[in-house]
Amino acid sequence: MMSDVNEPIEVGAIFGRDKKLIKPVWFIWEKKKYFIKEITYIWKSREDRADLYHFSVTDGKNLYHISYSMERMIWRLCNVELEGS
Amino acid sequence: MEALQRRAGGIMNKERIVMHIDMNAFFASVEQQCNPALRGRPIAVIGSKERTVITTASYEARAFGVKTGMTKYEGKKLCPNLILVRGDNKKYTDTSIRIIEILKRFTPLVEVYSVDEAFLDVTGSLLLFKTPENIASSIKEEIRNNLGLQCSVGIAPNKLLAKLASDMKKPDGMIRIRKEEVSFLLEKLPIKELWGIGKGLEVHLNRMGIFTCGEMGRYSVRSLKRKFGIIGETLHNMGRGVDDSPVVPLEEEPDAKSIGHSMTFDEDIYHREDIQRQLLLLSEMVGRRARRNHYLGRTVTLRIRYKNFSTFTKRHTIRFFINDTFDIYLTALDILRFIRLEQPIRLLGMSLSNLTKNLQLPLFADKRKKEIVTRTMDNINDLYGDFTVTWGSLIPCSKGSRVISPSWRPSGPKRVELIR
């Protein structure tokens, strides 16, 4: 089961020309840097009339759900599923 | 609707080509796509509440007999290795919107039947894509490449048969039923296999000696009409595989007939004040959706499910059209007053029907003030999220719907705004 985290994180990401292509590459959580090996799923929702992009990503070991608020320009780690949990 | 009827009539002369797209184990497949560790394993998608039921099981779990609607305990009993995954409606509705975008590349006539099913009329697209099979293969490929998901496609001369065809091979199927094969296929097909023949109807038909579609198609229309009224003729046609209903794209969908919500509680409720609080919450959800889509209604219906799953509905029609939360709540209280509760309540549902879109400006100052307050609350909630400003008595409540309604649409009046 995924565990809720819901904390702001620092993310290194590539933004496409039309701002619709966003590719997170790494993120820092609790002072540790995680390199994203695979984006397994992307979806979008609305938050206060602004687009919120969700990414399900893996570092090859654990699964993380991170999100990016287009309006606030804030990345969050929403939840995490640690290997074997 | 006239345009649709003309279109349906006009194409009667040549064979219509209708497709039914059914996403296989939709929610579970999305979760397996999200989490590679779940692929190939028995999983069940559940709600976030303690007393939740299984909304979708993966094919690996279905092999153990795990089905939609079972409690998680029942699922675990059948399949001890079953992995339970908490569902995320936003993920599924967004995926559905992306699937519909893919489908619209092949025809503008896409009818969104539910979050994981759609009908397509591709009769006019054959000049571009040559054969229905080409279209179906391309759709499957696009969905697989873009989303990693599988679907079953049924191809037939109408919606009834297209739905039947997509059900014939799952997962990842593609079946075409041609006009000349219909009578042979339906002759011995049990009536329950047909879309629209539920358990109750099947029992009635069986009592009349009708067990197969062939028998239903040969049965006298007059007798069927006498027994079932207006749908008698439809049943006769269904037995022969005839269905002239058009594929209705979203922008041509008829107006909603009712607006409703329901909630299953974490724990059964019994005390009047708890029930009243939940009724106020439902009134706000129903009222807000009605106001957002500019509807007013005269009939409020309450649906109550007891602890033992016995369910009943009571309705009350008033003289005026309403969509204000408190007006809906007061009407619901009028219904509740005449109900003698026999058991604790497991589920409460509410709907507003007898709808109109003819909004009339309030004549009196107090009504106008009330409307301004409601509109202001709605505007704030639109901007900052549902229930940002709400009734004081709702503060202890868990708010919002967690279920994707069957009437979900990607946009427009039938879209259910997911609250969380």
Interface residues (C-beta under 8 A of the other chain):
Chain A: M1 M2 E38 T40 Y41 W43 K44 S45 E47 D48 R49 H54 S56 T58 L63 E81
Chain B: V30 Q33 C34 N35 P36 A37 L84 V85 R86 K90 K91 D94 T95 G148 D382 L383 Y384 G385
